[in-house]
């Protein structure tokens, strides 16, 4: 199998690129007119002017890899990729020439410049995008091998985003089903598990009024972080300051807001609030009523109020519809238990609702970031800021590991080598808590302060040059010592074991002189395979166990010690060899 390393990025960025008009390297072909009425039954998607197939048809006019561009309408210029038979209608297809341009590479590039395609719309009525205009777009053409590598990376990311969306959406659906099931069981009271008293809302709760305000006034008054929230229909609200609305219209107690027009809903509010005056609220000073319980019961019966509202020209309910509505009132203890269960489910569902789009958006942004980086090419001799911009190494490593598995890296690409600081001998003591390392793995002496934290590996660069150390305690690195500052991609202990496995290579780079020396550059250029952090931890655990076993053997068992040491070296070599 091919080996992949961090240099793949340099290879992509520095490869020769030829720029040609799309029409020089691809066939652009208009679709054939068809309507839903003239379509026949069948399995083939009809590609027209939208972001998804318009309908299905019994015939196809394109097969294999095909790129389509919507021809007209609001989404004229929208790019899609197909690897199945389709019927191209109010759109046109793009088929790159073989052995010049990969279809998938071209698709990803057109996706990257989607905004340019949209900008080609023409027409004062229904906008159109025409093949002749798209054919004039210049396309970068790197070698096919490079195109394939870019496609492989972006395909993997696309799959990841799709998989994540599916998994999180499925999890959210499952949680909501669980929530609905338990809410029905807890609030139906059909099983008569516990006694309840049925009461009208106006018998046990206090009604509150809103404030006279318009939507335009709410928009003008809104200030992020202001202490008072004014609710309107749906998810609309405005945060305002004291003095922006009359004090009498401000509610400070916990309350249920009844959103009585448009989308019928209930809002539970704790912070100072108000609401548009066509709504109303309920609060409680009744010690036998848990207001949060009432809120859950009203939400559970939202369908009842929506049915009432739908009978009106404008969906709405009256205050009388809620005032006379009866709720079951069990003991306060039972109410509290029900609230606890349903609030927990609410929290889980809301966390997923908030986390789902946020996580998907994050992955999508990562994908777009890498796509832009991978597809940024310039003509020879040109310079662009984005072309030479430093990549985020940590993110790049994770991406390449995810696509290719363990990747080959140089020490200098993933680890920051820090030279120690000199101490004069008179500053040292013969004993203490902070060892000082200078030109060997034996402490030169001890000091009162440390300049490196525990669990750090280091390399001796003068004297016993090439020796590798690892300190489980804070220490002082002197000026003939380089310590390895790792990132979140690399385990400190894994880095230590890698260097130990490369010790012969390191020592071969030592300059022979009166005082043998090893340069920072020689360490930086050492290459090794870097697996995922999880795999690193597994390897470290295995090697640590071997070390512990070897070290536990007594001095009287030299042959056993030698055997264990050979076993350890064998397994170290096996575990750190990722050549494929």
Long-range contacts (C-beta under 8 A, 24 or more apart in sequence): 1-580, 3-408, 3-579, 3-580, 4-400, 4-403, 4-404, 4-405, 4-407, 4-408, 5-407, 5-408, 5-409, 5-527, 6-396, 6-397, 6-400, 6-407, 6-408, 6-409, 6-410, 6-413, 6-414, 8-149, 8-400, 9-391, 9-396, 11-146, 11-149, 12-142, 12-146, 12-149, 12-150, 12-374, 13-376, 13-387, 15-142, 15-143, 15-146, 16-142, 16-143, 16-380, 17-140, 17-141, 17-142, 17-377, 17-378, 17-379, 17-380, 18-140, 18-141, 19-138, 19-139, 19-140, 19-141, 19-377, 19-379, 20-138, 20-139, 20-141, 21-135, 21-136, 21-137, 21-138, 21-139, 22-94, 22-134, 22-135, 22-136, 22-137, 22-138, 22-139, 23-135, 23-136, 25-96, 25-97, 25-100, 25-101, 25-139, 25-141, 26-94, 26-95, 26-96, 26-97, 26-101, 26-106, 26-135, 27-93, 27-94, 27-95, 27-97, 28-92, 28-93, 28-94, 28-131, 28-134, 28-135, 29-88, 29-92, 29-93, 29-95, 29-131, 30-71, 30-88, 30-92, 30-131, 31-61, 31-71, 31-87, 31-88, 31-89, 31-90, 31-91, 31-92, 31-93, 32-61, 32-87, 32-88, 32-89, 33-89, 33-90, 34-87, 34-89, 44-85, 44-86, 44-87, 45-82, 45-84, 45-86, 45-87, 46-86, 46-87, 46-89, 47-80, 47-82, 47-86, 47-87, 47-88, 47-89, 47-91, 48-73, 48-89, 48-90, 48-91, 49-73, 49-74, 49-75, 49-76, 49-90, 49-91, 50-75, 50-78, 51-75, 51-78, 51-80, 53-86, 54-89, 57-87, 59-87, 60-85, 60-86, 60-87, 61-86, 61-87, 61-88, 62-86, 62-87, 62-88, 62-93, 65-95, 65-103, 65-104, 66-93, 66-94, 66-95, 66-103, 67-93, 67-94, 67-95, 67-103, 67-106, 67-107, 67-110, 68-92, 68-93, 68-94, 69-93, 69-94, 69-110, 69-117, 69-129, 69-131, 69-134, 70-129, 71-128, 71-129, 71-130, 72-123, 72-126, 72-127, 72-128, 72-129, 73-126, 73-127, 74-127, 76-118, 76-121, 76-127, 76-128, 76-129, 77-114, 77-117, 77-118, 77-119, 77-120, 77-121, 77-129, 78-114, 78-117, 78-118, 79-107, 79-110, 79-111, 79-114, 79-117, 81-107, 92-131, 92-134, 94-134, 99-144, 100-141, 100-144, 101-139, 101-141, 101-147, 102-144, 102-147, 102-148, 102-151, 104-151, 104-155, 105-147, 105-148, 105-150, 105-151, 106-139, 108-150, 108-151, 108-154, 108-371, 108-375, 109-139, 109-140, 109-375, 111-371, 112-371, 112-372, 112-375, 113-137, 140-375, 140-377, 142-377, 150-374, 150-375, 152-403, 153-370, 153-374, 153-399, 153-400, 153-403, 154-367, 154-370, 154-371, 154-374, 156-402, 156-403, 157-363, 157-366, 157-367, 157-370, 157-371, 157-399, 158-367, 160-363, 160-367, 160-402, 161-360, 161-363, 161-364, 161-367, 164-359, 164-360, 164-363, 165-360, 168-352, 168-355, 168-356, 168-359, 168-360, 169-356, 171-352, 172-349, 172-352, 172-353, 172-356, 175-345, 175-348, 175-349, 175-352, 176-349, 178-345, 179-342, 179-345, 179-346, 179-348, 179-349, 182-341, 182-342, 182-345, 183-296, 183-300, 183-342, 183-345, 184-300, 186-338, 186-341, 186-342, 187-296, 187-297, 187-300, 187-328, 187-338, 189-328, 194-330, 194-331, 194-334, 195-330, 195-331, 196-328, 196-329, 196-330, 197-328, 197-329, 197-330, 198-326, 198-327, 198-328, 198-329, 199-326, 199-327, 199-329, 200-323, 200-324, 200-325, 200-326, 200-327, 201-282, 201-294, 201-322, 201-323, 201-324, 201-325, 201-326, 201-327, 202-323, 202-324, 204-284, 204-286, 204-288, 204-289, 204-294, 204-327, 204-329, 205-256, 205-282, 205-283, 205-284, 205-286, 205-289, 205-291, 205-294, 206-282, 206-283, 206-284, 206-285, 207-280, 207-281, 207-282, 207-319, 207-323, 208-251, 208-255, 208-280, 208-281, 208-282, 208-283, 209-249, 209-277, 209-280, 209-281, 210-249, 210-274, 210-275, 210-276, 210-277, 210-278, 210-279, 210-280, 210-281, 211-245, 211-246, 211-249, 211-274, 211-275, 211-276, 211-277, 212-277, 213-245, 213-276, 213-277, 221-245, 227-271, 227-272, 228-271, 228-272, 228-273, 228-274, 229-269, 229-271, 229-272, 229-273, 229-274, 230-273, 230-274, 230-275, 230-276, 231-257, 231-259, 231-267, 231-269, 231-273, 231-274, 231-275, 231-276, 231-279, 232-275, 232-276, 233-259, 233-261, 233-262, 233-263, 233-276, 234-259, 234-262, 234-263, 234-265, 245-274, 249-274, 250-274, 251-281, 251-283, 253-283, 254-283, 254-291, 255-281, 255-282, 255-283, 255-291, 256-281, 256-282, 256-283, 256-291, 256-294, 256-295, 256-298, 257-281, 258-282, 258-317, 258-319, 258-322, 260-309, 260-316, 260-317, 260-318, 260-319, 261-314, 261-315, 261-316, 262-314, 262-315, 262-316, 263-315, 264-302, 264-305, 264-306, 264-309, 264-315, 264-316, 264-317, 265-302, 266-295, 266-298, 266-299, 266-302, 268-292, 268-295, 280-319, 280-322, 282-322, 287-332, 288-329, 288-332, 289-329, 289-332, 289-335, 290-332, 290-335, 290-336, 290-339, 292-339, 292-343, 293-335, 293-336, 293-338, 293-339, 294-327, 296-338, 296-339, 296-342, 297-327, 297-328, 298-322, 298-327, 301-325, 366-395, 369-395, 370-399, 393-487, 394-487, 394-488, 394-489, 397-489, 397-530, 398-489, 401-530, 401-531, 401-532, 405-531, 405-578, 405-580, 406-529, 406-530, 406-531, 406-532, 406-535, 406-578, 407-529, 407-530, 408-527, 408-528, 408-529, 408-530, 408-578, 409-527, 409-528, 409-529, 409-530, 410-524, 410-525, 410-526, 410-527, 411-484, 411-499, 411-523, 411-524, 411-525, 411-526, 411-527, 411-528, 412-523, 412-524, 412-525, 414-486, 414-487, 414-489, 414-490, 414-530, 415-484, 415-485, 415-486, 415-487, 415-490, 415-495, 416-484, 416-485, 417-482, 417-483, 417-484, 417-485, 417-520, 417-523, 417-524, 418-477, 418-482, 418-483, 418-484, 418-485, 419-477, 419-479, 419-481, 419-482, 419-520, 420-451, 420-452, 420-476, 420-477, 420-478, 420-479, 420-480, 420-481, 420-482, 420-483, 421-451, 421-476, 421-477, 421-478, 421-479, 422-478, 422-479, 423-447, 423-476, 423-478, 433-473, 434-473, 434-474, 434-475, 434-476, 435-471, 435-473, 435-475, 435-476, 436-475, 436-476, 436-478, 437-469, 437-471, 437-475, 437-476, 437-477, 437-478, 437-481, 438-462, 438-463, 438-478, 438-479, 438-480, 438-481, 439-463, 439-464, 439-480, 440-464, 440-467, 441-467, 441-469, 444-478, 447-476, 449-476, 450-474, 450-475, 450-476, 451-476, 451-477, 452-476, 452-477, 452-483, 455-492, 455-493, 456-483, 456-484, 456-492, 457-483, 457-484, 457-492, 457-493, 457-495, 457-496, 457-499, 458-482, 458-483, 458-484, 459-484, 459-499, 459-506, 459-518, 459-523, 460-518, 461-517, 461-518, 461-519, 461-520, 462-515, 462-516, 462-517, 462-518, 463-515, 463-516, 464-516, 465-507, 465-510, 465-516, 465-517, 465-518, 466-503, 466-506, 466-507, 466-509, 466-510, 466-518, 467-503, 468-496, 468-499, 468-500, 468-503, 468-506, 470-496, 482-520, 482-523, 488-533, 489-530, 489-533, 490-530, 490-533, 490-536, 491-533, 491-536, 491-537, 491-540, 493-540, 493-544, 494-536, 494-537, 494-539, 494-540, 497-539, 497-540, 497-543, 497-572, 497-576, 498-528, 498-576, 499-526, 500-572, 501-528, 501-572, 501-573, 501-576, 502-526, 502-528, 528-576, 529-576, 529-577, 529-578, 529-579, 531-578, 539-575, 539-576, 542-571, 542-575, 543-568, 543-571, 543-572, 543-575, 546-571, 546-572
